[in-house]
């Protein structure tokens, strides 16, 4: 039993499953938005597992491509360095999983997602494969988009508008306008998560000549300003939609997440300006799981800010979903 538990734990670390809230929260929001429909339990479960497979596959593909990029430069596994983020692709670099294993896992995850996609195509129609093709193209062109500062945009589109539109179509058979508008805010907060990660990984990306959207702003101060603007736009979109009658006024519950947004901005500024900072998780900032292990691995400086950025999107979707339920 312990051996099985260790394998599950390794799989979760390999695929960075701690980031799943980033995709499951928008899915849950769509589910709550569609509560007036008579939803099939099978459809709910299949869409749930399909999103998980796509997300974990995309996470693993990102690490696989980064490791391959370093190997193509002539480095050995033991000399690959991802900068401050020293747990990135750890189980690939220490050869717990070979590159061949990783490719097989990616293939299986995407195959499951494709099979589920075929089911919804038969049930709903061509709109599902069209969305899937766009998402697949964004994934396939990721190595190219990362050369032109577009990788964050690609992922934001996948986990915002494309995910929520696809979930809406799969579960209800139609695209709901209010869901499409809310997906803009979700996409922006997905970009906030990636942008936060990129600010903390600035030195490695610069050394590796990785053109993240973050590096487009030339320095960290400008990148933090861009982070603030993305957060403001996410909230502003909700206000505009409520005023225009596209969303119910209950959608303004998302402003209960402002303490998390404020703490994220403050903390990322501290990351740039102050190095000796104490990290104290608080209940109103959202879940920060395995904190003891994070401290043991001396990764508080990264995971605290990552959790804040992730939880901002998660709690934003949670309160929007709560607003739908109470409507």
N, C-alpha and C positions, 0 to 999 in steps of 0.2 A: 504493500500500500504506500509506503514511504517513497519507493522508487517511482510509482505512478505520480504521486504528488510533486516530486522533484521535476519530472518531465513536464507536468502541467505548468509549474512555476517557470521553468526554462522557456517553454513555449510563449508564455505571457510576456516574459522579458524580451525574448527574441523579436516578437511582433509589436512590442511597445503597447500592450493592451491597456495600460493605464490611460491612454489617450482616447479610449473608446467613447467616453462621455461626449467628446467633440462631435461624434456622428449620431449617437443614440439619443442625445437630447433633442436635436431637430426632428428626428423620427418620432419621438414621443410627442413633440409639439404638434406634428401633423396628425398623429393618432387622436389627440384631444380635440383638435380642430374639427375632426370628422366624426365626432361622437354622435351627431344627429343621424348618421348613416348606420344601417345595419351591416356591420363589418363581419367578415368571415374570420373565425379563429385561425384557420389555416393560412389565410392571406396575411394576417398580422404576424404569425410566427415566421412565415417564409420571408417576408420583407425584413423582419428583425434579423434573421440569420444572414440574409443576403447582404445587408448593410455592414454587418460585422465582418464578413468575409472580404468585402471590397476594402474596408478600412484597414484591416490587419495586413492584407496583401499589399496595399499601397505603402504602409509603413515599412514593411519588410523590403519591398522593391527599392524604396529610397535608400535604406542602409546598404542593400546589395550593390546598388549603383555607385554609392560613395566609396565602398570598399574596392570595387572593381576599378574605379577611377584612380585610386591610390596605387593599386597593384600595377596598373598600366604605366605608371610613372617609374616603375622599376623597384618599388619598395617591397619589403617582405612583410608578412603579417605582424611580426613582432616590432616593426619600426613604424607602423601606421599610427598616426597621432591625430585625433580629432579635437585637439585643443582642450578647452575647459570641460567639455562634455565627455568625460573619460569613461562613461558607461555606454556610449553610443556603439552599437554593433559589437558589444563586448563578447557575446557568445559566438560570434563569427570569428572575431580576431583571436580568441583563445581556442578556436577549432572545436568547440563543443558541437557546433553545427558546421559542416563543410559547405562550400559554395554550391556544391551539387545538391546537398540537402535543402539549402535555402531555395534554390530554383524549383525543386519539387514541391516544397511547401507553398511557394507563391503560385505555382501552376494549379495545385489542388484548391487553394482558396479562391482563385479566379474561376476555376472550373465550376465550383459549387455556385458561385454568383451567376455564372452564365446559365447554368441549368435552371436556376430560379428565375432568371430573366426570360428564358424561353417559355416557362410556365405562364408568366404574366403577359408575354407577347400573345400567346394563344388566347388568353382570357380577355385582355384589354385591347390589343391591337398594335399597330406599328409605332405608336407614340413611345412605347417602352423601349424597343430597340434603338430608336432614334436618340433618346436620351442616353442610353447605354453606349452607343457608338461615340457620341460626343465625349462622354466621360472616359471611354477607352482611349480615344485619340489624345485627350489631355494627359492621360497616364503614359501613353506610348511616346509622346513628344516631350515628356518631362526633362530628359537630358538636354534637349534643344532649348526648351523654354528657360531652363536655368542659366543658359548663356546670355539671355536677353532680359534678365531681371523679371521674368514672368512666372517663376515657379510658385510663389505665394498666391498669385492671382488664379493659377490653374487649380490649386487645391481648394481655394476659397469658392470657386465656381462649382467644384465637385461636391463639396460638403455643405454648400449653401443652396443656391437655386436648383442645381441638378438633383441633389438628393431629395430635397423637399418636394420638387415637382414630380419626380419619379414615385416617391412614396404616396403622394396624393393620387396620382393616376392608378397605381397598383391597388390601393385600398378602396378607392371610391369610383374608379373608372373615369374620372374627370379631373381637370386641373382647376383648383379653387383659386380665384384671383387674390383673395386676402392672404393665402399661403404664399403665393408668388411674391407679394410685396414684403411680407415678413421675412422671406428668405434672403432679401437684400441685407437686412440687419444681421442675420445669422452668418451670411457670407463674409460680411465686414468683420465680425467677431472671430470668425475662423482665421481671417487674415491677421487679426490682432495676435492670436496665439502663435502663428508662424513668425510674425514680425518680432514678437518678444523673444522667441527662441533665437532668431537671427541676430538680434542685438547682443545677446549673451555669447553667441558663437562668432562674433565679428572677426576676431583675430584669425581664427582658423579659416573662415571663408575668404578672408583677404589673402592669406598665405596660399590657399588652394585655388585662388582666382575664381571662386564660386560667386557668380553674379546674382545674389539674392536681391529681391526688391528693396530690402533694408539698405544694402550697400549703394543703391541708386542715390541715396541722400548724402553720400560723401563722408559724413561723420555721425557719431552717435547722437549728438545733440539734435541734429536735424531728423534723425531716425525716430527719436523719442517724440519730437513734435508731430511727425507723421502718425505715430501711434495714437497720440491724443486726438488728432483729427479723425482717424478711423473710428475711435470710440464715440466721439461726438456725433458723427454721421449715423452710426448705428441707432443711437437714441433719437436723433432728429428725424430719422425715417419713420419711426413709430409715431412720433408727435404729428408729423405731416399726414400720415395715413389715417390717424384718428380724426384729425380736423377735416379731412376730405371724406370721411364716412366710409373708408375702405375697411377699417378695423373698428371694433367695439372699443369704447372708452376704457374698458377693463384692461386693455393691452398696456395701459400706462403703468400697470403693476411692475413692468420691467424696470422701472426706476428704483425699485427696492434693491437692485443690484449695484447701485452707485457706490456704496462703500467698498465693494470689491474692485471696481474700476479705479477709484481714487487710490486704494492701497497698491494696485498694480503699477500705476504711474509713479507713485512715490517710491516704490521698491525698485523699479527699473532705473530711476534716477540715482538711487543709492548705489546700484550696481556699477554705474559709470563713475560716480563721484566719490563714494565712500566704500571702502573695502571691508572694514570691521563692523559688520552689522549682525545683530542677533535676530533670529527667525523664530517667531512665536505664532504657530497656527492658532486661529480663533474660529469658533463655531460659525460665526456669521460670514466667514470668508469661504465657506464651502469645504468639502472633504479634502483631506490631505493624507491619503492612505499610506500605510507602511512607513510612517514618519521615523520610527526607531531605526529601521533599516537605512533610510535616507541619511540619518545622522551618522550611523555607523560607517557608511560609505563616504561621508564628508561631502555630500551632494546637496546640502540644504540651500546653498547659494543659487543653484540652478533650479531644483525641484520646487522650492517655495514660489518662485516667480512663474515657473511653468504651471504649477497648480492654480495660481491666481488667474492667469490668462485662460486656462482651460475652464476653471470654475465660473469665470465671467460669462462665457458663452453658455455653459451648462445651466447656470442659475437664470440667465436671461430667458432661455427656452422654458425652464421650469415655471417661472412666474407668468410667462405668456400662456403656457398650457393651463396653469391654474386659472388665469383670466378666462380662457375658453370654457373651462369646466363650470365656472361660476356665472357665466353669461346668462 
